């Protein structure tokens, strides 16, 4: 009972995995792979479609395409996506970068405002834009925004500005990486000769003849 339960667990969750590569066998006439053109012609004829000639056009792999796409996106964000003919990604690239740049610019402007006011306060001036916001002349002689509030505000905007700058750099890098990876995937080998086969196996231990359970993963190139 325990062995059967163990086999169910192994089969269900795939633990442990046993990787094995199929031994190379001498090719026989039955194992010969049919020409793709003839195979397609046979399938079409089986479906009742008359085909006089079938041809395939294989596009050559360009090893420099990923580098070109990455370079284009590094020079002009989104240009690598255009090179890969992924036009729908261009608005996403500019939307993400544009938003992060706007957030950086806004926080940088506010940081400079509060910093300049704080510096003038420390120098003894009372003519900054935050001293008399209400325009009532401050009859009590107290500033509408205190020095501590100015210092806290500039620190907060500085922190948000630096974070926005970091996000902008990350988005720019992702734009380059996306163009490079996308160019690689466009040339990904999906040939029919590539085979991945996963199946359970049962083997007997040569010492004690106890059954061994597991999974076999076969990869053909």
For each residue, the residues with C-beta under 8 A, 3 or more apart:
1: 4 5
2: 5 6
3: 6 7 211 213
4: 1 7 8
5: 1 2 8 9
6: 2 3 9 10 213
7: 3 4 10 11 200 213
8: 4 5 11 12
9: 5 6 12 13 15
10: 6 7 13 14 15 16 200 213 214 215
11: 7 8 14 200 213 215
12: 8 9
13: 9 10
14: 10 11 17 198 215
15: 9 10
16: 10 214 215
17: 14 214 215 217
18: 201 214 215 216 217
19: 217
20: 216 217 218
21: 218 219
22: 25 218 220
23:
24:
25: 22 31
26:
27: 31 32
28: 31 32
29: 32
30:
31: 25 27 28
32: 27 28 29
33: 192 193
34: 38 39 42
35: 38 39
36: 39 40 56 192
37: 40 41 54 55 56
38: 34 35 41 42
39: 34 35 36 42 43
40: 36 37 43 44 51 54
41: 37 38 44 45 51 54
42: 34 38 39 45 46
43: 39 40 46 47
44: 40 41 47 49 50 51 54
45: 41 42 48 49 50 51
46: 42 43
47: 43 44
48: 45
49: 44 45
50: 44 45
51: 40 41 44 45 54
52:
53:
54: 37 40 41 44 51
55: 37
56: 36 37
57:
58:
59:
60:
61: 187
62: 65 187
63: 66
64: 67 68
65: 62 68 69 183 186 187
66: 63 69 70 180 181 183 184
67: 64 70 71 180
68: 64 65 71 72 80 83 183
69: 65 66 72 73 80 81 83 84 179 180 182 183
70: 66 67 73 74 80 176 177 179 180 183
71: 67 68 74 75 80
72: 68 69 75 76 79 80 82 83 179
73: 69 70 76 77 78 79 80 81 175 176 178 179 180
74: 70 71 80 176
75: 71 72 79
76: 72 73 79
77: 73 93 94 97 172 175
78: 73 81 82 89 90 93 94 175
79: 72 73 75 76 82 83
80: 68 69 70 71 72 73 74 83 84 175 176 178 179 180 182 183
81: 69 73 78 84 86 87 89 90 93 175 178 179 182
82: 72 78 79 85 86 87 90
83: 68 69 72 79 80 179 183
84: 69 80 81 179 182 183 186
85: 82
86: 81 82 89 90 182
87: 81 82 90
88: 91 92
89: 78 81 86 92 93 178
90: 78 81 82 86 87 93 94
91: 88 94 95
92: 88 89 95 96
93: 77 78 81 89 90 96 97 175
94: 77 78 90 91 97 98
95: 91 92 98 99
96: 92 93 99 100 171
97: 77 93 94 100 101 168 171 172 175
98: 94 95 101 102
99: 95 96 102 103
100: 96 97 103 104 164 167 168 171
101: 97 98 104 105 168
102: 98 99 105 106
103: 99 100 106 107 160 164 167
104: 100 101 107 108 161 164 165 168
105: 101 102 108 109
106: 102 103 109 110
107: 103 104 110 111 157 158 160 161 164
108: 104 105 111 112 157 161
109: 105 106 112 113
110: 106 107 113 114 153 157
111: 107 108 114 115 154 157 158 161
112: 108 109 115 116
113: 109 110 116 117 129
114: 110 111 117 118 130 150 153 154 157
115: 111 112 118 119 154
116: 112 113 119 120 128
117: 113 114 120 121 128 129 130 131 145 150
118: 114 115 121 122 147 150 151 154
119: 115 116 122 123
120: 116 117 123 125 127 128
121: 117 118 124 125 126 128 131 143 147 150
122: 118 119 147
123: 119 120
124: 121
125: 120 121 128
126: 121 131 143
127: 120 131
128: 116 117 120 121 125 131
129: 113 117 133
130: 114 117 133 143 144 145 150
131: 117 121 126 127 128 138 143 144 145
132: 135 136 137 138 143 144
133: 129 130 144 145
134: 144
135: 132
136: 132 139
137: 132
138: 131 132 141 142 143 144
139: 136
140:
141: 138
142: 138
143: 121 126 130 131 132 138 146 147
144: 130 131 132 133 134 138
145: 117 130 131 133 149 150
146: 143 149 150
147: 118 121 122 143 150 151
148: 151 152
149: 145 146 152 153
150: 114 117 118 121 130 145 146 147 153 154
151: 118 147 148 154 155
152: 148 149 155 156
153: 110 114 149 150 156 157
154: 111 114 115 118 150 151 157 158
155: 151 152 158 159
156: 152 153 159 160
157: 107 108 110 111 114 153 154 160 161
158: 107 111 154 155 161 162
159: 155 156 162 163
160: 103 107 156 157 163 164
161: 104 107 108 111 157 158 164 165
162: 158 159 165 166
163: 159 160 166 167
164: 100 103 104 107 160 161 167 168
165: 104 161 162 168 169
166: 162 163 169 170
167: 100 103 163 164 170 171
168: 97 100 101 104 164 165 171 172
169: 165 166 172 173
170: 166 167 173 174
171: 96 97 100 167 168 174 175
172: 77 97 168 169 175 176
173: 169 170 176 177
174: 170 171 177 178
175: 73 77 78 80 81 93 97 171 172 178 179
176: 70 73 74 80 172 173 179 180
177: 70 173 174 180 181
178: 73 80 81 89 174 175 181 182
179: 69 70 72 73 80 81 83 84 175 176 182 183
180: 66 67 69 70 73 80 176 177 183 184
181: 66 177 178 184 185
182: 69 80 81 84 86 178 179 185 186
183: 65 66 68 69 70 80 83 84 179 180 186 187
184: 66 180 181 187 188
185: 181 182 188
186: 65 84 182 183
187: 61 62 65 183 184
188: 184 185
189: 194
190: 194
191: 194
192: 33 36
193: 33 220 221
194: 189 190 191 220 221
195: 218 219 220
196: 217 218 219 220
197: 216 217 218 219 220
198: 14 215 216 217 218
199: 215 216 218
200: 7 10 11 213 214 215 216
201: 18 213 214 215 216
202: 211 212 213
203: 211 212 214
204: 209 210 211 212
205: 208 209 210 211 212
206: 209
207:
208: 205
209: 204 205 206
210: 204 205
211: 3 202 203 204 205
212: 202 203 204 205
213: 3 6 7 10 11 200 201 202
214: 10 16 17 18 200 201 203
215: 10 11 14 16 17 18 198 199 200 201
216: 18 20 197 198 199 200 201
217: 17 18 19 20 196 197 198
218: 20 21 22 195 196 197 198 199
219: 21 195 196 197
220: 22 193 194 195 196 197
221: 193 194
